[in-house]
Amino acid sequence: MAYGLLKGKRGIISGALDENSIAWQVALKAKEEGAIFTLTNAPIAMRMGAINNLAEQCDAQIIPADATSVEDIENLFSKSTEILGGKIDFVLHSIGMSLNVRKNKEYGDLNYEWMQKGLDISAISLHKFLQVAEKQDALNEWASVVALSYIAAQRTYSFYGDMAEAKAMLESIARSYGYRYGKAKNVRVNTISQSPTVTKAGSGIEGFDAFYEFAQKMSPLGNAKAEDCANYAISMFSDLTRYVTMQNLYHDGGYSATGISEDLVQMIQQQNQ
Ligand SMILES: NC(=O)c1ccc[n+]([C@@H]2O[C@H](COP(=O)([O-])OP(=O)(O)OC[C@H]3O[C@@H](n4cnc5c(N)ncnc54)[C@H](O)[C@@H]3O)[C@@H](O)[C@H]2O)c1
């Protein structure tokens, strides 16, 4: 059911790779809620081609941009305001990648060049988006910027490798830039900390299936789906959440506040019998 929450709003949505992507679901919902927006992804991701189907469904133009390139991001913001006919009201940062995780490099044997690349792609890129937007004065007053995070920013998850550092930095940038941009233009910046979700980025993590199941059993509501994460993002882009900023918002079915669940206790008891 649509509510017209984003009627008249202009946006930029990054990170839609295929229909499992969280950003893909956000784009579909944003369209449903009346927004117009551009889509962006790394030039290399364009080769997979699926994003063209999404663009068609959403009447959206695609502007390729490598999230590590300031020049690409400058082009992304200036083209987006031109195409959409005015300043931007919402931005989704849904970008993450660790070369160390992808190549199964252990935490005690990290390749530091890869680590720096991963931090640049997954965290510093949020700063680049915001700095470019501010310099171009590309965002409207009360615009809302949302990036996607994971609870490994607060707690250790052995399989998550150096992405934990990337998410901690991402959340810190959301706070620091949220303060700056809030003072300057009432722009708000938040992160949504999402449950494990079956996507290309998620399932690239070793042991993901077991962890997905663990989180499912730990969360009273179960793991939050990509579609529901999209609903939350839409509410954060809407005018109904205007005074929420500089927050890391858990969207995880209650996982982050649960110590241990009955389901897990039962499972362990059964194993020990
Ligand atoms: N899937 C999960 O379990 C989960 C849980 C919590 C948070 N997240 C976060 O959600 C976000 C979206 O991930 P997803 O799960 O939808 O997976 P996904 O693989 O569909 O999306 C990741 C996107 O990052 C893009 N990307 C990678 N390098 C890039 C670059 N240099 N420039 C521009 N874009 C680049 C990819 O092309 C892809 O579209 C990520 O930040 C991820 O860490 C995912």
The ligand as an ORCA input file, in Angstrom:
! r2SCAN-3c Opt
* xyz 0 1
  N      23.249     -8.207      3.159
  C      23.430     -8.073      4.457
  O      23.421     -9.041      5.214
  C      23.651     -6.703      5.026
  C      23.419     -6.478      6.398
  C      23.649     -5.198      6.921
  C      24.097     -4.188      6.082
  N      24.315     -4.442      4.739
  C      24.828     -3.352      3.897
  O      23.867     -3.007      2.945
  C      24.529     -2.354      1.855
  C      24.029     -2.936      0.539
  O      24.418     -4.288      0.427
  P      23.458     -5.437     -0.106
  O      23.386     -6.445      0.978
  O      22.229     -4.894     -0.706
  O      24.349     -6.148     -1.236
  P      24.627     -5.786     -2.773
  O      25.802     -6.611     -3.155
  O      23.392     -5.989     -3.559
  O      24.997     -4.230     -2.743
  C      26.312     -3.753     -2.553
  C      26.511     -2.713     -3.635
  O      27.767     -2.017     -3.485
  C      28.156     -1.688     -4.815
  N      29.557     -1.288     -4.879
  C      30.652     -2.046     -4.559
  N      31.773     -1.352     -4.838
  C      31.379     -0.132     -5.320
  C      32.072      1.023     -5.769
  N      33.416      1.078     -5.791
  N      31.361      2.080     -6.215
  C      29.988      2.052     -6.211
  N      29.277      0.992     -5.779
  C      29.975     -0.092     -5.353
  C      27.896     -2.988     -5.562
  O      27.955     -2.858     -6.977
  C      26.527     -3.344     -5.038
  O      25.505     -2.782     -5.819
  C      26.022     -2.536      2.106
  O      26.540     -1.383      2.736
  C      26.042     -3.703      3.081
  O      27.228     -3.748      3.858
  C      24.076     -5.667      4.208
*
